Amino acid sequence: MTPVQVLTGVAAVTAGMNHSLAIKADGSLWAWGWNSDGQLGDGTRTDCWTPVQVLTGVTAVSSGWGHSLALKTDNSLWAWGFAWGGTGDPSGQSSKPIQVLTEVAAVAAGWEYSLARKTDGSLWAWGYNAYGQVGDGTTTGRLSPVPVVGFGAPPTSTADFTVTNITLNPSAPLAGGTFNASITVKNRGTQAGSPGTLRVWANQRATQDCAAPGDADISLTNLPAGATQTVRITLPAGTAGYRTLRTFVDSQCLTAEPDETNNQTSKSYQVVAQSIADFAVTSVVLRPNRPTAGGTFSADVTVKNRGTAPGDADTLALWVDQPGVPACGTAGNAALPVGNLAAGASRTLTLDGLPAGAAAAKSLRAFIDAACLSAEANDGNNQWVKPYTVVP
């Protein structure tokens, strides 16, 4: 109930929920108290009733509810204890200090969240964010530091990374098998920067936070402003059903970006229980290539079964001047039955007597499985558009 001496030569102190920290004049950091979350930083989760040394070369320290922060002489920031303290470990606590930032000038630990001011004046935060205490414009918890909106100097990098395209092959993989994903990342910012790690989940329903483990991680190269990089990976298909592929560029949240909301992109796909056909129009050739106004012309249309099983390609329908995308069952200017196609097989059909109409630039549209009666691995490739010109 009265003060007792704990240490000598102390330069700074801080008190957390149930633990205490002290920096001695020689820069050594000492901790004691409750340690269930590893907040003492001594590599254990054993409570200590007398001070134990944790680090050296420390200039500032702050303690939260169940975590601790220390700023070293080289301006590196170290964290330990409860995961929301900023250790970046989604599995839980870290009982030893982990470096989380560089070029830091000041720190503060709150109740399950933390703040750091960098030497460039920018403010960074991380931790539990249900009430917006991280200040990044969201209520998403952050296991690693993110810039606080509107505070301090602008980030030195104005790179802005996003996934612009995801292509799956096959587009409807077989259950228990694998499939390839080609993913294109672009730097939409005004300066070069490093997108860090591209993280991919083969069936992740919810959005992800920094440091959440994925099915695959890919290290990306530094990207100039406006540049793209495409990577290809193999992923497990899993069981039959509808899935969502999710990608997260700069998944470690290490690069300051003007827009963090476009870092995640998803693509829906189906895992099929057995081999299935997939019909696509692969070529359209006009004869003559530039029809004459008021006359007729022919179209040679090649259809291919890109799937892994034979199937009935149903009807090929064709429109000579269709500005929009036709739907299943829409009547075309011409139509022909295609019939059965083996897996990987192609068939070319000729549609004659197509009306050229008035002179103008036009679009010819071909639609395979026009009645939408055949089950396919991918219905998105059933249409083909070919621009052409009708001359006077």
VOGU-3710 file (C-alpha; in Angstrom, 3 decimals, decimal comma):
1> mtpvqvltgv> 0,000/0,000/0,000  3,056/2,225/0,034  5,770/2,656/-2,630  8,632/0,159/-2,727  11,765/0,533/-4,843  11,766/-1,705/-7,920  14,707/-0,486/-10,041  17,435/2,130/-10,041  18,750/4,302/-12,852  15,339/4,509/-14,545
11> aavtagmnhs> 14,745/7,049/-17,347  11,108/6,322/-18,343  8,186/4,150/-17,257  4,770/3,023/-18,508  1,991/0,971/-16,951  -0,363/-1,339/-18,844  -3,493/-3,142/-17,689  -1,641/-5,571/-15,426  1,993/-5,136/-16,355  4,693/-2,465/-16,185
21> laikadgslw> 7,717/-1,445/-18,254  10,744/0,691/-17,469  13,654/2,005/-19,502  16,909/2,385/-17,623  19,429/5,109/-18,354  21,580/2,629/-20,321  18,683/1,979/-22,738  17,809/-1,464/-21,389  14,081/-2,274/-21,144  12,657/-4,132/-18,150
31> awgwnsdgql> 9,182/-5,606/-17,611  7,162/-7,258/-14,846  3,621/-8,231/-13,932  0,911/-10,323/-15,595  2,112/-12,208/-18,694  -0,754/-14,364/-20,015  -0,517/-12,739/-23,486  3,271/-12,575/-23,578  3,136/-8,833/-22,892  6,358/-8,916/-20,858
41> gdgtrtdcwt> 8,319/-9,958/-23,939  10,659/-12,393/-22,195  9,718/-15,345/-24,422  7,359/-16,913/-21,858  3,792/-16,520/-20,620  4,849/-16,797/-16,988  3,965/-13,937/-14,647  6,966/-12,108/-13,192  6,807/-10,315/-9,860  10,231/-8,746/-10,299
51> pvqvltgvta> 11,633/-6,973/-13,402  13,142/-9,028/-16,256  15,221/-7,540/-19,058  13,558/-7,566/-22,498  15,522/-5,351/-24,918  18,469/-2,984/-25,203  18,875/0,283/-27,063  15,335/1,461/-26,251  14,405/5,161/-26,273  10,615/5,072/-25,738
61> vssgwghsla> 8,060/2,580/-24,525  4,265/2,294/-24,225  2,029/-0,438/-22,818  -1,562/-1,335/-23,695  -4,111/-3,743/-22,306  -2,219/-6,890/-23,220  0,606/-5,718/-25,457  3,714/-3,561/-25,373  5,595/-1,289/-27,781  9,234/-0,201/-27,742
71> lktdnslwaw> 11,041/2,330/-29,932  14,754/1,674/-30,405  17,610/4,058/-31,119  17,557/3,180/-34,849  13,887/4,341/-34,994  12,640/0,773/-35,408  9,391/-0,086/-33,614  8,944/-3,418/-31,845  5,732/-4,982/-30,522  4,813/-8,036/-28,474
81> gfawggtgdp> 1,897/-9,519/-26,557  -1,708/-9,717/-27,715  -2,085/-10,009/-31,528  -4,007/-6,729/-31,872  -0,915/-5,007/-30,537  0,572/-5,128/-34,002  2,764/-8,203/-34,102  1,110/-9,241/-37,371  0,618/-12,796/-36,099  -3,004/-13,835/-36,850
91> sgqsskpiqv> -2,670/-16,977/-34,715  -2,477/-15,022/-31,477  0,113/-13,633/-29,116  3,838/-13,201/-29,497  5,878/-13,538/-26,344  8,968/-12,026/-27,958  9,412/-8,569/-29,545  8,752/-8,425/-33,312  9,747/-5,480/-35,501  6,651/-3,879/-37,064
101> ltevaavaag> 7,809/-0,503/-38,472  10,882/1,558/-39,275  11,569/5,310/-39,235  9,331/5,826/-36,192  9,519/8,937/-34,015  6,845/8,296/-31,340  4,488/5,519/-30,186  1,349/5,053/-28,084  -0,424/1,831/-27,063  -4,181/1,862/-26,474
111> weyslarktd> -6,762/-0,726/-25,524  -6,056/-3,428/-28,155  -4,740/-0,933/-30,716  -1,585/1,127/-31,279  -0,373/4,345/-32,906  2,977/5,366/-34,324  4,184/8,681/-35,761  6,910/8,233/-38,345  9,823/10,567/-38,914  8,133/11,956/-42,074
121> gslwawgyna> 5,180/13,111/-39,940  2,729/10,446/-41,158  0,565/8,694/-38,586  0,067/4,913/-38,606  -2,310/2,719/-36,594  -3,286/-0,927/-36,176  -5,284/-3,236/-33,934  -8,926/-3,826/-33,035  -10,985/-1,442/-35,137  -14,665/-2,140/-34,477
131> ygqvgdgttt> -15,184/1,501/-33,461  -12,919/3,036/-36,098  -10,044/3,630/-33,675  -7,450/2,770/-36,347  -8,617/5,744/-38,404  -8,210/4,207/-41,867  -11,817/4,860/-42,872  -12,954/1,293/-42,087  -14,014/-0,810/-39,108  -11,820/-3,729/-40,193
141> grlspvpvvg> -9,266/-4,973/-37,670  -5,641/-4,450/-38,744  -2,939/-6,862/-37,636  -0,259/-4,682/-39,244  0,186/-0,879/-39,431  -1,852/1,140/-41,972  -1,776/4,919/-42,611  -4,293/7,036/-40,691  -6,372/9,072/-43,122  -5,631/12,812/-43,204
151> fgapptstad> -2,787/12,958/-40,684  0,796/13,969/-41,195  2,846/14,145/-44,343  1,613/12,304/-47,410  3,171/8,875/-47,983  6,469/8,995/-49,818  5,073/6,478/-52,298  1,939/7,204/-54,288  1,833/3,758/-55,833  -1,634/2,192/-55,952
161> ftvtnitlnp> -1,861/-1,551/-56,565  -4,918/-3,459/-57,702  -5,755/-6,763/-59,374  -7,148/-5,966/-62,825  -7,798/-9,447/-64,204  -8,265/-13,050/-63,042  -8,443/-15,878/-65,587  -9,050/-19,495/-64,548  -8,038/-22,550/-66,578  -10,119/-24,603/-66,645
171> saplaggtfn> -12,827/-22,109/-65,776  -14,857/-24,879/-64,129  -12,302/-27,264/-62,550  -13,053/-30,854/-61,638  -13,672/-31,740/-57,994  -10,549/-33,100/-56,340  -8,323/-31,734/-59,084  -6,396/-28,529/-59,597  -6,719/-25,447/-61,770  -4,520/-22,578/-62,847
181> asitvknrgt> -5,175/-18,927/-62,071  -3,573/-16,143/-64,097  -3,692/-12,917/-62,071  -2,720/-9,482/-63,360  -1,627/-6,772/-60,916  -1,357/-3,118/-61,960  0,197/-0,053/-60,342  -2,452/2,609/-60,958  -0,505/5,194/-58,986  1,798/7,964/-60,098
191> qagspgtlrv> 5,059/6,546/-58,747  6,840/3,219/-58,717  6,456/1,003/-55,697  6,601/-2,547/-54,369  3,276/-4,415/-54,164  4,878/-6,906/-51,787  2,999/-10,203/-51,653  -0,011/-11,310/-53,700  -2,125/-13,613/-51,553  -4,718/-15,973/-53,048
201> wanqratqdc> -7,564/-17,979/-51,513  -9,324/-20,690/-53,575  -12,535/-20,574/-51,538  -12,681/-17,648/-49,141  -16,132/-16,176/-48,580  -15,161/-13,126/-46,538  -12,656/-10,365/-47,199  -9,287/-10,714/-45,522  -7,028/-8,582/-43,378  -3,278/-8,078/-43,579
211> aapgdadisl> -1,243/-11,183/-42,709  -4,157/-13,653/-42,961  -2,673/-16,893/-44,379  -3,785/-17,837/-47,908  -3,724/-20,927/-50,101  -0,867/-19,367/-52,056  1,529/-16,437/-51,658  3,476/-14,888/-54,547  6,217/-12,292/-54,187  5,783/-9,523/-56,776
221> tnlpagatqt> 8,467/-7,355/-58,356  8,693/-3,587/-58,056  6,187/-1,987/-60,467  6,650/1,372/-62,241  3,638/3,676/-62,413  1,103/2,251/-64,873  2,927/-1,080/-65,217  1,377/-4,546/-64,852  2,642/-7,968/-63,843  0,850/-11,263/-64,528
231> vritlpagta> 1,527/-14,315/-62,385  0,266/-17,896/-62,768  -0,355/-20,322/-59,924  -1,921/-23,744/-59,425  -4,656/-24,099/-56,806  -6,705/-26,997/-55,361  -10,250/-27,288/-56,729  -11,705/-28,953/-53,635  -15,213/-30,398/-53,617  -17,968/-29,697/-56,144
241> gyrtlrtfvd> -19,886/-26,448/-55,708  -19,803/-22,728/-56,327  -16,677/-20,966/-55,094  -15,136/-17,520/-54,819  -11,477/-16,919/-55,611  -10,093/-13,955/-53,647  -6,849/-12,104/-54,215  -5,155/-9,527/-51,999  -2,274/-7,471/-53,380  0,070/-5,797/-50,870
251> sqcltaepde> -1,330/-8,349/-48,426  1,251/-7,346/-45,816  -0,052/-3,752/-45,941  3,512/-2,446/-46,051  3,105/0,025/-48,937  1,318/3,329/-48,353  -1,291/3,763/-51,098  -3,791/6,516/-51,924  -6,509/3,843/-52,172  -6,406/0,707/-50,030
261> tnnqtsksyq> -9,983/-0,346/-50,861  -9,057/-1,799/-54,269  -6,397/-4,166/-52,923  -8,832/-7,107/-52,831  -10,510/-8,636/-55,896  -12,693/-11,721/-56,247  -13,915/-14,018/-59,033  -16,777/-16,512/-58,836  -16,360/-19,972/-60,337  -17,841/-23,468/-60,182
271> vvaqsiadfa> -16,161/-26,732/-59,268  -17,940/-29,508/-61,167  -18,358/-33,083/-59,984  -17,534/-34,607/-63,383  -16,087/-33,686/-66,773  -18,226/-31,189/-68,644  -18,347/-29,603/-72,097  -17,542/-25,937/-72,733  -18,517/-24,436/-76,111  -16,963/-21,283/-77,512
281> vtsvvlrpnr> -16,876/-19,426/-80,838  -13,192/-19,262/-81,736  -13,273/-17,603/-85,188  -15,547/-15,638/-87,533  -14,531/-15,029/-91,149  -16,711/-12,890/-93,475  -16,962/-13,381/-97,249  -16,567/-10,771/-98,606  -14,754/-9,088/-95,751  -16,437/-5,740/-96,615
291> ptaggtfsad> -19,987/-6,434/-97,831  -21,698/-4,065/-100,263  -24,743/-2,110/-99,130  -28,012/-3,771/-100,153  -26,273/-7,077/-100,922  -25,611/-10,268/-99,013  -22,543/-11,973/-97,547  -21,532/-15,202/-95,830  -19,954/-15,959/-92,433  -17,752/-18,948/-91,599
301> vtvknrgtap> -18,054/-19,507/-87,841  -15,817/-21,975/-85,977  -17,111/-23,519/-82,760  -14,916/-25,473/-80,335  -15,600/-27,645/-77,320  -12,993/-26,432/-74,840  -14,306/-28,693/-72,099  -13,204/-32,070/-70,835  -16,233/-34,112/-71,999  -18,315/-34,366/-75,203
311> gdadtlalwv> -21,603/-32,515/-75,433  -24,333/-31,055/-77,619  -23,446/-27,505/-78,693  -27,119/-26,904/-79,582  -27,731/-23,926/-81,922  -25,407/-21,326/-83,401  -27,287/-18,026/-83,814  -25,939/-15,004/-85,665  -26,873/-11,297/-85,847  -25,504/-9,034/-88,577
321> dqpgvpacgt> -26,026/-5,750/-86,727  -26,748/-6,310/-83,062  -25,551/-3,442/-80,799  -26,282/-5,223/-77,530  -25,464/-8,639/-76,096  -28,223/-11,113/-77,017  -29,775/-13,313/-74,367  -30,645/-16,999/-74,605  -33,538/-17,627/-76,992  -33,230/-14,311/-78,844
331> agnaalpvgn> -34,018/-14,835/-82,536  -31,077/-14,112/-84,834  -30,769/-13,236/-88,508  -29,559/-16,773/-89,103  -29,184/-20,003/-87,111  -27,807/-23,495/-87,622  -27,747/-26,588/-85,414  -24,218/-27,569/-84,368  -24,732/-31,005/-82,857  -22,370/-33,027/-80,697
341> laagasrtlt> -18,708/-32,109/-80,300  -16,035/-34,254/-78,689  -13,824/-32,674/-76,035  -11,291/-30,454/-77,821  -13,032/-30,804/-81,216  -13,932/-27,897/-83,516  -16,533/-27,481/-86,252  -16,896/-24,679/-88,819  -20,390/-23,746/-89,999  -21,207/-21,473/-92,951
351> ldglpagaaa> -24,174/-19,120/-92,828  -25,035/-17,744/-96,264  -27,318/-15,006/-97,487  -26,770/-12,596/-94,602  -28,232/-9,147/-95,344  -25,627/-6,382/-95,559  -28,123/-3,536/-95,062  -27,102/0,095/-95,331  -23,506/1,265/-95,574  -22,034/1,727/-92,085
361> akslrafida> -19,658/0,305/-89,505  -21,390/-2,619/-87,816  -20,889/-5,519/-85,400  -21,640/-9,139/-86,150  -22,432/-11,323/-83,147  -22,283/-15,112/-82,971  -23,864/-17,012/-80,063  -23,224/-20,724/-79,489  -25,731/-22,771/-77,434  -28,182/-19,990/-78,270
371> aclsaeandg> -31,029/-21,758/-76,476  -28,858/-22,226/-73,361  -29,894/-25,868/-73,051  -26,434/-27,441/-72,646  -24,658/-27,596/-69,307  -21,238/-25,967/-69,738  -18,160/-25,303/-67,693  -18,281/-21,643/-68,719  -21,179/-19,743/-70,334  -19,216/-16,516/-70,451
381> nnqwvkpytv> -17,398/-17,415/-73,688  -20,492/-18,321/-75,727  -20,550/-15,029/-77,641  -18,130/-13,638/-80,227  -18,231/-10,096/-81,646  -16,643/-9,189/-84,990  -16,611/-5,563/-86,211  -17,084/-5,090/-89,954  -17,936/-2,352/-92,464  -20,648/-2,309/-95,095
391> vp> -19,404/-0,188/-98,007  -21,583/1,813/-100,444
//
